[in-house]
Amino acid sequence: MLPFFAYTTVFLLIPTLVVVVGAFLGADGRPTLSNLSALGEPSFLKAMRQSLVLSAVTAVAGAVLGSLLAYAVSTASPTGVLKRFVTSLCGVLAQFGGVALAFAFTASFGATGLLTSWLARVGVENGSGLWLYEWDKGLMLVYLYFQVPLMLIVFLPAVEGLKPQWREATETLGGTTWTYWRRVAGPILLPSFIGATLLLFTNALSAYATARALVSQGSPIVPLQIGDALSSEVLLGQQAVAKAMALAMIVVVALVMTLYAVLDRRASRWLVR
Amino acid sequence: MSGQRARIRRRQRTFRWGVVTLVSAFFALPLLGMLDFTTRGPGGVGRSGQTWRTLADFGAVATDYPTLNDGVVTSVGLAVLTVAVMLLLLVPTMTWVRLRVPRAQRLVEFVCLLPLTVPAIVLVVGLSPIYTWLTGWLRYFFGTAISESTLWLSLAYVVLVLPYSYRAIDAGLRSIDVRTLSEAARSLGAGWPTVMWRIILPNLRSAVLSASFLTVALVLGEFTIANLFSRNNLQVAMYLLGKSDAQISVAVGLVSLVFAFLILFAMSFVGSAGQGGALTRRLRSRKESA
């Protein structure tokens, strides 16, 4: 047990503390609030706003699409090939995608890409193809490719927790399919659904690889800005700025995850996992 | 009643296939785009298998794309090391906590799930002083050749995979009666190492396997930390290659996706076979409701 706690202290707790404390330390090692002034810069505020919008939109869209897919898969045989296939594919896309996903998009939507030519054939012009590299168009679309799979993975256990007896009971009492979803399954799944959406939100907020590989000019979202500040060798004191930005991210994520923990406790009242 | 049942069943099947088909198309298109892109002939005209032939020729890859070759080798090494450290760290701790200090269980769970709330990019910011310090000591003891090795990243990767492997191993431990098993072994004269190695571990086989598979998939897909520490691994090599040789890099991307898929697909069969199967699950739910 001791090795475990020693290890996690060195590689998890201390790094987190380094960020939190470092955000308040000046170059001379004295406590200061000046690093936080970087958080008031227009460029950071813009990136933060774009990050939040990007995460919120892809989280909600991903949650809706992912939950539909999860329900569809849950009606299949639990040991069947379909379910294994879909969950494995989603596992890959949700956890592994990253750089490869960005490549898939540049290859498909580039000037001579497969989808560009297909779209052109049905009369939709891709334009310059630059939309792919903008945060509120291309990036959003690419993010859906790991948000929907993640939703399936997170939400599937909840949908599978719906007992057929509940549906039978509703029918015995004269309820229709609509009554079942509106009065039984809906309320039971709602906490899990919102919880999963929050998880998707933090996932999109902290994603770095896909954005880095897709966006080569400018840093429209916070993770990229942190990365820039870290690898900047031109400006001094950027390390402290990186810490301040990282602290801002920790605060947002911590708020969301607290909400998630509360909802998760409520969700587990009905669903035995 | 049975007619209604059949109708619902039928409607569910239509819905299932409809949704799955649509979503599959949505997901398959970019992958198809990748395949199309990599089989394009010179100058974008016609079809050619040149890219794939190059990639299949390992000798040529090693000489023509040294970064890629190095990245793949490093990633494999990282995966093996991460799995080893993760198992060494988690399995004894979690077993011990379950047997001796159940009070600490919540704390261990909290620590293990914490990385989910600390974004990897934030971890990088906090880890850089740790690594500076670690590299300093390593240089002092073993010299530069060892202290500069990318393989040390696996120590950070263990933290990244903690939540996933914790869940897998926890599910495994839950499905066996650790206390009875270890007490039986102890009363027959086994020491703790024997209990761990010959009793607990074999019973956790499928949980350990799925934790390891997940770890391998995650490590092979890791980009953020390696890139920001300016180290080379599979994903970083792919990213760098994307700037110079698009076709090869897209092909490598496709191969890596397919490979990760195969790992997870294989895992879905391992996870449900053997002792993690339906019988144990049924026993477990009965025990929990009792």
Interface residues (C-beta under 8 A of the other chain):
Chain A: M1 P3 F4 F5 Y7 T8 V10 F11 L12 I14 P15 T16 L17 V18 V19 G22 L65 L68 L69 Y71 A72 V73 T75 A76 T79 L82 R84 F85 V86 T87 S88 L89 G91 V92 L93 Q95 F96 G97 G98 V99 A100 L101 F103 A104 F105 T106 A107 S108 F109 G110 T112 G113 L114 L115 Y145 V148 E171 T177 T202 L205 S206 Y208 A209 R212 A213 P223 I226 G227 L230 S231 Q239 A242 K243 A246 M249 I250 V253 A254 M257 V272
Chain B: M1 Q4 I8 Q12 R13 F15 R16 G18 V19 V20 V23 F27 L29 P30 L31 L32 G33 M34 D36 F37 T38 G44 L89 L90 T93 W96 V97 V101 A104 V108 V111 L114 P115 L116 T117 V118 P119 A120 I121 V122 L123 V124 V125 G126 L127 S128 P129 I130 L155 A156 V158 V159 L162 L214 A217 L218 L220 G221 F223 T224 N227 L228 S230 Q235 M238 Y239 G242 A246 S249 V250 G253 L254 S256 L257 A260 F261 L264 F265 M267 S268 F269 S272 S285 E288
